[in-house]
Amino acid sequence: MRCSQNYKERRAESRGRRWRRRSGLVPALTWPSRISASSSGGTGASRRASATYRFASLSTSHSSPNRWSGRLDARRVGIFDRFSRKQRSQERPEPFSMPDVDPERSPFGYKTGWAAVQSGSADHVAGSLGLVDRREASWQEGVAAAYSKGVFVCPSVDGWILAMGEGVLAGGVDAAALSERIGSEVQVFKTHRVVDLHAWARAEEGVLTRDFEFLGESGEIVKNVGSVTPAEEDEASAADCASLSVGPVPFDDEGVDLPTEETVMAIAAAWSLDPTALGGPDRRLGVLGRLP
């Protein structure tokens, strides 16, 4: 077993010498060292460790082309350098590249809430909302995450910043207070077909000019503040409810049209933007966070 191991080691050592000879780097054992290693009774590994190597190359002399000298000629140095560069290039890691950002806007609107703000910066709106744990996100990532938790402030679209998500639907955004902090018009919309919730509000310079909320699950008008806007008059369901006071809705009156999620989208389109109609390429990033 030991003889077989020594044989394999000698074969590996021989192959190494042949490779160095072809490359112009010829290892030559100094025989006194090898003899002393053999006479000391050491193993093959210890004999190789005690042996000294010296490298030589073919001389460039025309008179004796096969004689060895202590220098590497330029041709063999060039071959060795090219081989080393090739090895280093193969071991070089792949350059890091950022993942592609989805270039498309992601529409939303149904079963959520959003605020429309006339402001030029998503960071400004995110700061005015007091979002915590903020980070940048694409349209697709931000909208998907905000539907379950948090708020996504979208990049500006036609001069409007839309902040949407579960936090707005849960009533975490006050239109009048946000308008006062930002100093511009703010609109808040909410709709969810499961509980039949449909609401819209509008504030300018910190003053609430319109606030309406209908909750079909309990069959009542929760809020009805301010004058009816022309956009609501164009929608029969909004106009009929706007004439009613806060409280239960008389469902036995067949002439009353109740608001739906399409009513909310129509009013949003007339006041600012319909988020269900958003589309087109947009590689800009918005701000994803959560309300405190």
N, C-alpha and C positions, 0 to 999 in steps of 0.2 A: 504493500500500500504506500509505504514511504518512498520506495523506488519510483513508483508511478507518479507520485507528486513531484519528485525531483526532476523526472523526465519532462513533465509538463512545464515546469518552471524554466528548464533549459531551452525548450522549444520556444516559449514566449520571449526569452532573452535573445534567442537567435533571430527571431522575426523582427524584433526591435532593431537589432544591428543592421539587418538587411534594409529596413526602411530608412534608417539614418544614412546608410551608404548611398542609396538612390537619391536622397535629398541633398547630398553633399556634406552631410554632418556624420562623420564616421567615428563611432565610439571605439576606442581601443583600450583594452584592459592592460594595465601595467602588470607584467607577469610577476614581479616580486610580491606585489600585494596579493595576487591570486594564490601564489604558492604559499605565502604566509597564512592566508585564510584557510587553505586546504590542510596545511600542516597543523593548524590549531584545532582541527577536528570539529569546526563549526558546521552548521547546517547550510543548505544552499542559499537561504535568505540572508544569513549572516555573512556568507562569503561575498555575495553581491553587494551587501551594504558596506563591507570593508574595502571593496575594490574601488579604484579611482578611474575616472574616465577622462579622456581628453579628446577634443574634437579637432578634426583637421579637414582640409578640403583639397581638391585637386589644384595644382598650381597652374597658373596661366602661361608658364614658360613653354615655348615651342620646342625647346630642345629636349625637355623631359615631361611630356604631357601627363604621364601616369604617376609621377612622383607626388608624394604628399608634402604639404607645407602647412604652416600655422595660420594661414589666412583663408577666408572665404572669397572666392572670386565673385565679381559683380553679377554674373549670370545666375549663379546658384543662390546668392542672396536675394535676387529678385524673385526666383521661384519660391523660396521659403516665405518671403513677405506676402506674395500673392496667396499662398496657401493659408497663411495666418489670417489675412483679411477675409478670405472666404469663410473660414471657420467662425470668425467673430460675427460676420453678417448673418450666418445661419442661426447663431445663438441669440441674436438681438431680439427682444420681445416686440410684439406687435404694438404699433402706436395706439394710444388711447383715443377713442372717439366718442363724442357725446351722442346719446340716442336721439333719433329723429323725433321732433315735436310734431304731433298731429296738426296739420295745417288747416283743418276745417273747424269752423264754429259749431258749437253743439246747441241746438235749439232746446228750449225747456218751456215751462209754463203750467202744465197740468199737474195737479196734486203737489203744489209747492207754493211758495211765496217769494216775492222779489220787490226790491226798491229801485226806482229809477231816479237818478240824480244828475242834474246838469252841472257836472264838474269835469275838469280835464284830466284827472289822474286817478287811477285805481288805488294807488297807495294813499292818496289823500282821503278817499272815501273809506278805505279800510281803517285808517287811523281815526277818522271821525266816528266810525261805528265802535271803536274800541276793541277790535278783534285781537285776540291773543293767539299764540302759537302760529303766527303767520308764516307762510312760505309761498313761493311762486308755484304756479300750476298752469297747465295748458287748459284749453276749453273743455276737452273731453274728460280729463282727469278731475278738474275742478267741479264741473257740473255733476258728474257721477258721485263724487264724494259728498257734495253739499246736499244732495237729495236725501242722504241717510243721516248726516250730521254736519253741523257747521254752516258757514256762509262762504260763497265764492263770489268775489268781486271781479266781474268781467272787464276786459279791456274796453276802451271807449268805442261806441258804435254810433255814428251820426251825432256826435256831441253829447251822448247820454252814457252814463255808467250804470250798469245793472248789477245789483248785489242780490243774489238769490240763494235759497236754501232752506233747510229745516228751521234754522234760527229765526228767519223772517216769518215763516208760516206760523210758528209758535207765538208770535206776537212780541218778538224781542226788539222790534224797530219802531220807534215813535216818529212819525213823519214831521211833526212840528219841531220836536227837539233836534232832530237831525238837520232839518232845514236851517235852524238857528245857528247850529255849530258850523255848517258848511257855508251858509250865506247864499244859498241858491234854492231853486224849486226842488222839492222832493215829492215823489209819488210812491205809494205802497199798495201792492196788490196781493191778494191771497185767494186761492181756490183749491178745493179738495172735494171730489165728487162722492167720496165714501160717507162723509158727514154732511155733505151738501153745504159746504161753507164757501161763500163768495163775498169778497170785500174789496173796496178800493178807497183810497184816501189821497188827499192832496194838500200840500202846505207850501207857502211862499214867505220867505224872510221870517220864519219862525211862527207864522200865523196859519192855523188850520182853516182852510177854506171849504173843504168837503171831506166827509167821512161817512161811509156807508158800509154796513155789514149785515149779511143775511145768513142765518143758520137754519138750514132746512131740517136737520135732525130734530130740533126742538120746535120747528115751525114758527120762528119769530124773527123779527127785525131787531138786531142787537144795537145797531147804531144808525142814526140818520141825522147828520149834522151838516149845515150849510145849504146853499142853493144848488138846485139841480143844474148840471152843466149841459151845454148843447150836445156833447157826446152821449150823455145818458138819455136825453130826449129822443135821440135817433134810435135808441134801443128800447123797444116796447117793454121788455121785462124790467129794465131799469127804471123807465119812466113810471110804470104802474106802481112799483114798490116805493119810489121816491115820494109819492103822494100819501103814503101811509105813515103813521106814527110808530114809534118804538113800541114793540110788543108783539103778541101773537098775530099771525096773518090769517085773515078769514078765508080758509081754503074752500068754503062753500060758495064763494063768489067766483063764478066761472069767467068773469071778465078780467081777472087779475093774472097777469103773466109773471111767473117767478123767475128770478135771475138764474143763469146757469154759468158753467165755466166759459162758454162761448161769449157770454155777455161781458165777462171780465176781459177776455182777449180783445174784444171790439173796443172797449173803453180804453184799454192800454194802448192800442194802435192809434186811437184818436188823440190821446194825451201825449204819448211819447213813442214807444216801440212795442210791437207785438213780439214777445220772445219766441213764440212758436214759428215765426217766419224768419228767424235768424239763420243765416247760411253763408256760404262762400269761404274762400281761403283767408286764414288769419293765423299767423305764426306767433303773434304776441302772447305773452304770458299774463295771467291775472294773479290775484292774491287769494289764497285759501286760508281760512282761519275759523275761529269760533267766537261767539259772543261770550263775554265774561259772565 
